[in-house]
Amino acid sequence: MLRQTTNDEYQGHPMISHELSSLPEKAKWVWRETLKVHRHAPETRIASSLSPIEIFVALYYGGILRFDPQNPREEQRDRCIISKGHGSICMYPILADLGFFPASELDRVCKAGGFLGGIPDPIIPGYETVNGSLGHGMGVGTGVALGLKVKKSDRSVFVVTGDGELHEGANWEAFMFASHHKLDNLHLIVDDNQISMLGQTNNIVSHSSLTARLQAFGWDCTEVDGHDVLAVREALLSMKAKSEGKPKALLARTKKGHGVPSLEGADLAHIMNPKPEWIDTVLEANNE
Amino acid sequence: MNNRPIAMRDAFLDRICQTMAEDDRIFFVTADFGSPVLDRIRAQFPDRFANVGIAEQNLINVSSGLAIEGFKVFSYAIAPFITMRCYEQIRVNLALLSEVRPMNVTLVGVGAGYSYVVSGPTHQCYEDLTIMRALPNIAIYSPSDHVTTAALFDQCLENKGLKYLRLDAQVLPIVYDSAVPDLARGFNVHRSGNDVCFVATGYMLHTAMKVADELAASGINVGIIDLFDISRFDADKLQVALASYAGIVTMEEGFRGRGGIDSMMFEFIARRGMNTRMFNIGVEGGYRFELGTRIELHEQVGIGPQAVIASVTEFMRTLPTTAERSMSYSNN
């Protein structure tokens, strides 16, 4: 079902792409594996790690990102900067599945001797930067995008943030800078689950017109149903193909705690830990 | 050697500008802060020059991104802003990330101490040594003249890693008119004396020299050490250089007793079990709004030449005599 291809289009750089029809199934598998990680590592943030699954599956299995699991910092890769650190635990099974590190590491999440922590560190193969403190990935990604332009590299930068972390002002400094410098190799994907730690972002400090705000900052901005993995892939593909002198943003409408009853969309989902028995029940109900 | 003093920043930027022609991996980023030499860099190397605007957080973040792409980055802004406005970015995206990713970034902060004399406390900088010392992985340079500053450029370019260079905003007299100090040692013995040695950094080296001259006129000879590398000086050699003194007086244009070189030297003599006493010259009290010349402001906060002479003279009275010191040695 899954196949690994080397795409000549990318100058011999190995790129993993999969049958499109298998992407929803892959997303479901990642969802299950992420819940299993949380079951034995309850220190991880589960709700915010369930909302961006389709984003990461589209990026890593949908032929969007160029990467080499054997050589994660290889020059010819696309740079994927995961800014919403705690909310990217779903990357652990993805990176293990792709061969960045052995799957046995998934048993050691948050355990002594392991390297997969409650918040991912840049020692993890596949992570580019520090992300535990929010609001940093956008600015660093902007510097990376500028550096690639000056090096005349055609590689792309993808930055994945949550919507809550866009309250950090440093993001907006970077938004202004990126459009001024016409960084059309820079892509922002917002996992727009609309909930930060203490509730709905729109009730905390309103984000209601994020698309219009980004457009006003000179960005090309589109929206997508963030749980439709094929739609996300399609949006990312057409976004990546554009080079019109504008940085590009994709607002992925997602649900925090996606797919887990009592967690999905709950105001306090960020700090809720479903009990192991409940995870078992949910997994059973969603068996393959 | 140069015999006409120029601004430290111009000496440093001039070296950057010359080297950018040969090294296409040098990138210069500023937070809307300039100088005539900077105009040359902007004109000659538009692709490797970026002004992020009045946005120091983004200055650091963009510098971090450029550095992990292999550029040797010089980031430039006013000293309090490049250290304190964006401290979290320095901590996370430079100091922390450099544990994992190789980075070559030099933060150049202009306006050490009171050097923006009439701009008041927002633009003056009395805390930077303290907070930058708190971070691992960052070398801190605090030169006292433009000759040392220009010489430090090679050090900053060649040494991978992170550096903070704090520069005075005023043109200071040349200290090193015949030879550049030994940069690897990190300090320079400016003169030797009896009983007391001044350990001064940046502008305060000039105050130390003035005070030492006045004391010499009354027959008191003090030693002077210029400590220009705050983080990586040769500790063994510094211990030897200070071994013969009964007292050490640290001098900095920063708050006293709040973690600057005073705290660093207390820790140094304690860790090394040195038999010496210490007195600290640093800014007394909190933020102030008086206007005046730099020396007038210094006198008000206890770091001007007259204030230093008074407190050093008082300190010297409390020191054991040479005979008493040799007694205490033999009792050990």
Interface residues (C-beta under 8 A of the other chain):
Chain A: D121 P122 I123 E128 T129 V130 G132 S133 H136 M138 G139 V140 G141 T142 G143 V144 A145 L146 G147 L148 V150 K151 G169 A170 E173 A174 M176 F177 H181
Chain B: F27 D47 R48 A50 V52 G53 A55 Q57 N58 I60 N61 V62 S63 S64 G65 L66 A67 I68 E69 G70 F71 E88 Q89 V92 N93 L96 L97 V100 R101
